[in-house]
Amino acid sequence: MTRQHTLVGRGTVVIEGHADAPDLVDRDLMIKISWPSTDRASESDIIDTARTYAAKKNNRVILDHIPEVLRAEDYSTTPASDGGRTRTLRVIVMERFHPIATIVTLDDLLKVMIDVVECWQY
């Protein structure tokens, strides 16, 4: 799906995935693998916080537009030997969303734009 091309960075790779776990077997999945600095906030924690907030506000629009983290795992690392930042391998599994480029009608685009504005308000 995507790969970050840089000499120094998080080395982010996003791939399509499938799972044998009973709760995931019939879902289209994406797997994000990255190598961020250990002191960087976990993306899965940020997503969970946003989803919890939206659930408390009973906001279906937000919940329908923020992916649910189905699995997340951090793997500890050792300090960089070259004096660089310590990094953590992070793997996040989420349900795959459809790219905005797949919108083909003006009515669908209008609905998406309204949703964006509604989400932005929160």
QUIMO-V161089 format. One record per helix or strand of 2 or more residues. SS is the DSSP state (helix for helix, strand for strand). FROM is the first residue (numbers start at 1). TO is the last residue. If there is no record, write none. Layout:
ss;from;to
SS;FROM;TO
SS;FROM;TO
//
This chain:
ss;from;to
strand;2;3
strand;13;17
strand;29;37
helix;43;56
helix;60;63
strand;69;75
strand;87;95
helix;100;102
helix;106;120
//
